[in-house]
Every structure is written in structure tokens, then in C-alpha cells.
């Protein structure tokens, strides 16, 4: 059974009954339920996502330091493995594309991708060649591309840029190690800042939960009322899934271009060969956000609003895509040119389109909400 | 805002709306018809200016001097003015967007077309990035030989997006821009591309080799641009059975309005504020500058945004100075909520004002007349706080404008800002 949250079942039944009798356009009860669901999602899943990321980047920073003290195969491998963990945790944090992460464009400071022109490689090479001091202040005023996990991937995995010898020579100790450690510690600092912004209950979390819903009485010009929390969440999940479909799977598969030619460099983590695991982590984070563990989630809100079938369909669609992704047992660079794996990835791509359609068309109708423009609406 | 205040404002709006409706309410159909009139006027003007561009290119080829080259460059800049205002028609109308790949594709790996500096790097994994069509009468592309002995508009159209990479742009405004200016090797410093006119000279005067092929390329690319713009002009022309305008107007008022608004918001937010400004700014990346060879980016942005405002106001001024005016979204919204209509007008004006600052600063004109020029690629340099402020202000006003476009959609009972027929990535 998909929904087994006994602790809340009674409440849900009560609310469902209350809604059934009094439901008008965005009734008071429904707004209260929305607030409660939003609060529980924020306090549980969203806070957890951020805590996990803060912790894994902290360990990554520590491992980078240990590696630089003693640069060898073993310490490099340990640091690479920790980068993969931090990157998985980032998949979850990245979904929450509103609130603190918007301030100072932290999302791009944590990951710059897609990077078709190899700006990451180019800018890092030129910084390493220069005589500029490498410290937090320098990075913070520099291009976002030399900050965060994308820069760390280059420094830890690039075939030419991350050679162990770069870290073992004198020159490496001074510059390449300095850059690795500085980027890692700045990443940790940013992750911690994000995490604490979501935990300080009087600040953003409360703004998020209490943003007024636009009702027929709302003055249309008064757009400062903003986006109600569950609409905000659905919009953010939608943007995230569109990126997963179009960029993470579609681009390397060649589905974005007319000729259909595959291109492994367009995968999310081509340097570390970790793209598929990240796609899977991404999808499972979306699921966690919808369900919210034992607490009330978006799916529960749909059920309370008498949309049980829609809630089930949403989760079944996600699970089917996850199963398909799990059948691919080779890295993305090989999978896109391997008949069977390619077929599986194409199927995941098609099924993601259907999932997106559920979120974009069916859910807004069911919840009587309007989705706004997002950054993917454009070229 | 307290609920009571909100309610009284809403009531007041209704009363105002009531008095206005006593006059002549604007019909959605009239607004949509005028919308297609603007589309037709914009593409006609783009077509006309592309013909002018061709004339100046023919003059350049007849007598390649710095003077004729500069005249061609000026004609290119003028040709961009109506075209940039046409981009607001891209994102909902497949007929426009499909053609866009040939007309305005960007960013491009210019090494596909002609000689480039040794530091040049193309898009990752793009095998066409340094194909250099001008230097090669045949291309070996992953074992497939492509005959490029004759450079014609048809051949160039086929070479566009060669090998499936969107960076392989063989045609359109930016290919022509590259052929007129050459690479901008100044990074975030002052200066644009510095291609010499002798790149088009015949015989011994020819610089950088293959001048004959370069001449053919420039002319063929311009002819293709004219053909493509003419196609779009016809798609929007009145009284032409079976063209896109007819389909669009028959598609139902709500569906058509959804397309109108979706395309406005998509250009404002995702494309202009996002792809064309924020990426370049945050990454300090001149690779992501829109008109990177000519340094005309400030004007491209200005006219993109003006194109969006045109749709709201129902006004379009052609290159010849003539105005087209008619029933507009503004009239429609005024009938529903004068407050919202005013907010929208203010938002579009604010965006143009902020872009005017960008233009003045770029050209060192107006309030910046005493300064040296600061083009868009200099504004995005690391540590340029003045540039960050100017671009940031434009982005912010575009974001606010997009939120009001969403409010406009709600006011028009559009509940889903995703038209049924948009290009799927």
C-alpha cells in the first residue's frame, strides 16, 4: 500500500469529510490544510535534504584537506567517493529552487551545469595559471563556474586537470591544492548557510508556509502576495523534472537535436561518470518530497481533496521510471550508444514526459491552481 | 495588505471596470487580429531590412574597403532592430520557432564557418566546431563526405546544426555577424571583432585565404536569411488561405490568447533575463554574449524587450518611423481591471527605462556621455560592480514584468500557461 501513515489517517479522514461538505474555491479549511502540509514538508523533508547536504559537503571539505596533506591514490579515491555522495545529496537540495537559494544565486554557485562550452575547465585552468591569490574572497567575487561541485568535479576527476601528479608537485601543493580546499570549504559554508536558513523557523520557513493564496478577492495587481506554498513546491518539482528529462537524459541521448546524435559530454557528470546514479537520486528525491515520509505530504493533500487516483498515479509513474533507470548497468557514456540501455533511457525519457504532464496539467486542475512561468520556458 | 483594503480596491476596480465597459469593450478577437497584424508588420520590416543588408553586402563585395564594410555592419545593426522585436512571436508558434534555428541560432561555434584564433574552443564533443567550411570544398564528417564546393543558400541550410549540434550554426544573423566582424578577441576588454575588409578582396589583396569562398558564403547566408524572413512574412499575411495566421485566428480565443501570453513570458523570463543575461553575467562568460562579434548586444536586449511591450500596448513602430496601432491587450485588461492595466504599463516602461540605461552606458551616451563606452561584454567582467548593477536591474524588472504577465493571464481566465502546441525539447 502506497499510503500508510496511520498517525495522520484520522486527521485526513476528518479533513476529507470537512472538505467534501464545505469545499468552495479555496475554502478556509483547504488553506489551513495546505499550510499544515507545507509546514510538515518543510520541517521534515526539506530540512533533512539540507542537513544531509551540509554534512556531506563538510566531510568532503575534510577529505580534500586530508588528500592535500597526503596526496596518493587512496586519499584521492576517498575524496572522489565523498564528492559522489555530496553530489547525490545536492540532487535533493537543488529541487527546492525558491527561498534562500535564490539569494545571491546560490544554486549556480553550487553547481554550474549545463556547461556546453567547458567554461569550468577553461576558467579553472586560467586561474591556476594566474598569480591571483586563491581564497574565499577571490572565489566569491569570481565567476560562479569556479565555485561549487562542478569545479570540484573538474579538480578531482578531469582526465588531464585532475592528475595526481598535479597535487604531488610543489607547484600543485601551492595552487591546485589551495583551489581544491578553498572550493570545498566554500561549498561546505554555502551548504551550511542554506541548511540553517531553512531551520530558523521564524525566517524563511514561516514565509514559505504563510504566503497568501490568491483568491477571487485578491487584487490582481498586488502580486506581492506571491505563490502559495504547495503551488511553489509543484512548480519547483516541475522545473526539476523538466531538467531531468530534457538536459540530463535528453541531451546526451541526442533527443534535443534534430539529428539525434548522442553526445556523452552533455551528461551531467561526464567527468566522474556518475550521471546515471545522479539521475536516479534526483528522481528518488522528488518522490521523497511528494510523500514526506510519515508526515503529511503533497500526495496526502491530494487524497484529502478526493484525488486518491491521481496521487497513486503520480507515485506509480515515478516508480516505473526509477525501475527503468535501474535496469541500465553501464555508465551514461556507454549506455547512450548501447542498444538495450539506450532503449531503456529513451523509455525513461518518454515516461518522464508523461509524469511532467500529470504535474503540469492534471494536478493544477485537481488542485484548482495556476502554475507560473519558469526558467525553462524559453529556448 | 489587510483583507478589507484588498476588498475595497477590488470593488473599486470593478466599479471602474463597469464605467469603462459602458463605453466600447474591446473584443478578444479584435486584439488577436491586431496581434497578427503586428506579427506581419514586424516580419515584413525584418524582411525589408534584410534586403537592405544584402544591398550593402553587394556593395562591400563590389568594392571591399573599410568604408563599405562599415556600411554593411551598420545595415546589419539596423536589420536587427525589427527582428529582435519579432522574437516575442517565437515561443508559442511552431512555425516561427522552427525557422529560428536558421535565422537567429546562437551561441555558435564559429570555427565551423571560417578561420578562428588558435585559442578557440568549440562546444564539448562537437566535431564540427573547427570544420571551417570556407577553407574546405569538402568536409569529412565522421566518415561521411559532405560536398561544399559550391556554397549556396540550400547547402548552408543543410549544414546548419551539422551533426546534431545546435552550436553548428552555418546560417542566420549571427553567421553573417561573424562574417562581417570576425571573432571578438578582446574578452571582457573594450573592442569588438576586427575582421579586415580585405577578407573579401580578390586576387593578391585577399587576407586569410579563400576570399572567393568567403564572398560566396556571405552572400548565400544573406540570401537564405531573406528567404526565411519572407516565408514568415507570408505566414502572418492577411487574406492568405491556409497560412499560419488563418490557423491561429481559428484556434479559439482562449487558446490563442494563451499562446500570446506564454510567448511573452517565455521571452521575458527564461530567454532574455535567463539565457541571454543571467548566464553571461554569473559565469562572466563572453561565450554567452548574444551579439558577441559586433558588441551590439545592448540593442538586441533593448529591442527584444520592446517587442514584448509592443504586444501589450498594441503599438509597433517600423524602421521607417510609421506606427501601427490597434486593439490591444492593454485595452482588454483595462476593461477588467484598470489597476492591473496600469501596473502592466508601468512594468513595461520600467523595463525599457532600465534597458535604456544599459544602452546609454554601453554607448557612453545620455547621462554617461562623459564616460568611455562599456559594452555588454565589459559589463559582465569579474568585479565590474557597475555592470552587475545595470544588468541586475534589467533582470529584476523582467522578472517583475513576468509576474504581471501571469497576473494578466489570471485576469483573462487563462489557468494554464502552457499552450498545447509548443516545441518540445
Interface residues (C-beta under 8 A of the other chain):
Chain A: X105 X108 X112 X115 X116 X117 X118 X119 X122 X123 X141 X142 X143 X144 X145 X214 X217 X218 X219 X220 X221 X222 X223 X224 X246 X250 X254 X256 X257 X258 X259 X260 X261 X263 X264 X265 X266 X353 X360 X361 X364 X365 X370 X371 X372 X373 X374 X375 X376 X377 X378 X379
Chain B: X1 X3 X6 X7 X9 X10 X13 X91 X101 X107 X121 X123 X124 X125 X126 X161 X163 X164 X165 X166 X167 X262 X265 X266 X267 X268 X269 X270 X271 X272 X274 X275 X278 X282 X283 X284 X285 X287 X288 X337 X339 X340 X342 X343 X382 X383 X402 X403 X404 X405 X406 X407 X409 X410 X411 X415 X416 X417 X418 X424 X425
